[in-house]
Amino acid sequence: MPTIHLTLANRSKVPLMIQIEPEGADYWLLPDEEFNLQAEAKKSDGKLEVEHCDGYIAVYPSRDVGYISVFQGGAEVECGHKRPSEA
């Protein structure tokens, strides 16, 4: 199965929430940080779709794509990664 890779970077001056669907899992990118997303696809045309929403970025897998894993600095991170206390 092919693996899909996507890099997301926060080039703003404020933390940015990345929401992974369909679970709604939240991961927070601090300024000048990056996440690397990976997912297994059942077909070669699988993709990740990115949507800019009010105050966050949502990432959706296409139909034949499995769970999206989130990595930073080569290590997988958990849901709620760097979530601000006021979020």
Residue, then its C-alpha position, 0 to 999 in steps of 0.5 A: m500500500p502506498t503511503i501518503h505524506l503531507t507537511l504542514a508548517n505554521r509560519s504565523k506568530v500564533p499557535l495553530m490548531i490542526q484538526i485531523e478528521p474524521e476523529g476530530a483529533d486536535y494537534w497544535l503547531l507553535p510558530d515556526e514548527e512543522f508537522n509531518l502527516q502520514a497515512e496508508a492508502k489502499k489505492s495509488d490515488g489516495k489523498l489528504e484534503v486540507e481545508h482552512c477554517d476559522g482559526y484552524i486547519a482541518v485535514y481529511p482523508s479521501r475514501d480509501v485512506g486509513y488513519i492519519s498519523v502526526f509526527q514532529g521531529g521524527a516522533e509520533v505525537e498524541c492528540g492534544h499535542k501542545r494544546p493551550s490550557e485555554a483551548 
